[in-house]
Every structure is written in C-alpha cells, then in structure tokens.
Amino acid sequence: MNTSKGLAIVATVLTCLTALIATALLLATGASAAVEAAAAPADVVRWGLLAAAIAAGASALGAAYAVAHVGSAAVGALTEKPELLGRVLILVGLAEGIAIYGLIVAILILNRVG
C-alpha cells in the first residue's frame, strides 16, 4: 500500500468515526433538550433534531472526503518539496473547516429548536 493512500484512508476513517460520534451526541443532546422544551411541538423538535444530525454528519463526511484527497496530494507534494509544509497545512485545515461549519450549523439548529 502506498503511504499517501494509507494516510488518506486513516484520515477518512477517523473523520467518519468522528462524524458518527458527533451525530450521536447531537441526537442525545437534542433529546434532552426536547424533554426540557415542552413549548415546541413534537414534529418541530423531531425535524430539528434530524436536520442537526444531517448537518453535522454530512459536513463531516464531506470533510473526510476533502481531507483524504487533499492530504494524499499534500504528502505527494511534500516528498517533492519539503518547504511547502506551511502551505500544505493551510490547505488541509481549510478542508477540515467544512466539518466545523457543519457543527456550527447543527448547534444553531438545536438552539432554534430548543
């Protein structure tokens, strides 16, 4: 197995696991918030929880895909020119930012529902 492909696979698996854990935590947090928020109708709470879970999960999967491809290309570029480390880290960080935006959207949805 090629080293860059191995790193890309590991990054993808770790990000997918993080997405699953984040989705489970959002559902658990939303369920406790739904118990406290008796004023909101049940359908609104249910759809809000589903929307928050989809926002966090889909953004994490998108970030996993982006990090896998950017990371493997970054490792290839670093083997050719090690002085590109700073630029490569910025690109990988931008790809990982997709998951953070999804988490922020999920938190905003949960705040609106609760």
TAJOTA-V715449 format. One record per residue. N is the residue number from 1. RES is the residue in one letter. SS is DSSP state (2 for helix, 1 for strand, 0 for the rest). OMEGA is omega in whole degrees, 0 to 359 (999 if undefined). NEAR is the number of other ideal C-beta (glycine too) atoms within 8 Angstrom. Layout:
n res ss omega near
N RES SS OMEGA NEAR
N RES SS OMEGA NEAR
This chain:
n res ss omega near
1 M 0 178 4
2 N 0 183 5
3 T 2 181 7
4 S 2 177 11
5 K 2 178 9
6 G 2 177 9
7 L 2 179 11
8 A 2 179 13
9 I 2 179 9
10 V 2 179 8
11 A 2 179 12
12 T 2 181 12
13 V 2 180 8
14 L 2 180 8
15 T 2 177 14
16 C 2 176 11
17 L 2 177 8
18 T 2 178 10
19 A 2 179 14
20 L 2 179 9
21 I 2 179 8
22 A 2 178 13
23 T 2 179 12
24 A 2 179 8
25 L 2 178 8
26 L 2 179 14
27 L 2 179 10
28 A 2 178 8
29 T 2 179 9
30 G 2 179 16
31 A 2 178 9
32 S 2 177 8
33 A 2 180 11
34 A 2 178 12
35 V 2 181 7
36 E 2 184 7
37 A 0 181 10
38 A 0 183 5
39 A 0 182 3
40 A 0 177 10
41 P 0 184 5
42 A 2 181 6
43 D 2 179 6
44 V 2 180 9
45 V 2 181 13
46 R 2 180 8
47 W 2 177 8
48 G 2 177 13
49 L 2 178 15
50 L 2 179 8
51 A 2 179 9
52 A 2 179 16
53 A 2 179 13
54 I 2 180 8
55 A 2 181 12
56 A 2 183 16
57 G 2 182 13
58 A 2 179 9
59 S 2 177 14
60 A 2 177 16
61 L 2 176 11
62 G 2 177 11
63 A 2 178 15
64 A 2 179 14
65 Y 2 181 9
66 A 2 181 11
67 V 2 179 15
68 A 2 182 12
69 H 2 179 9
70 V 2 180 11
71 G 2 179 14
72 S 2 176 12
73 A 2 180 9
74 A 2 178 11
75 V 2 177 11
76 G 2 179 9
77 A 2 181 10
78 L 2 176 11
79 T 2 179 6
80 E 2 183 5
81 K 0 181 6
82 P 2 181 6
83 E 2 179 4
84 L 2 186 9
85 L 2 181 8
86 G 2 179 6
87 R 2 181 7
88 V 2 178 11
89 L 2 178 8
90 I 2 181 8
91 L 2 178 10
92 V 2 177 12
93 G 2 177 8
94 L 2 178 7
95 A 2 180 12
96 E 2 178 11
97 G 2 178 9
98 I 2 180 11
99 A 2 180 15
100 I 2 177 8
101 Y 2 178 9
102 G 2 178 16
103 L 2 178 11
104 I 2 178 8
105 V 2 179 12
106 A 2 178 14
107 I 2 177 9
108 L 2 178 8
109 I 2 180 12
110 L 2 176 15
111 N 2 180 7
112 R 2 180 7
113 V 2 184 15
114 G 0 999 10
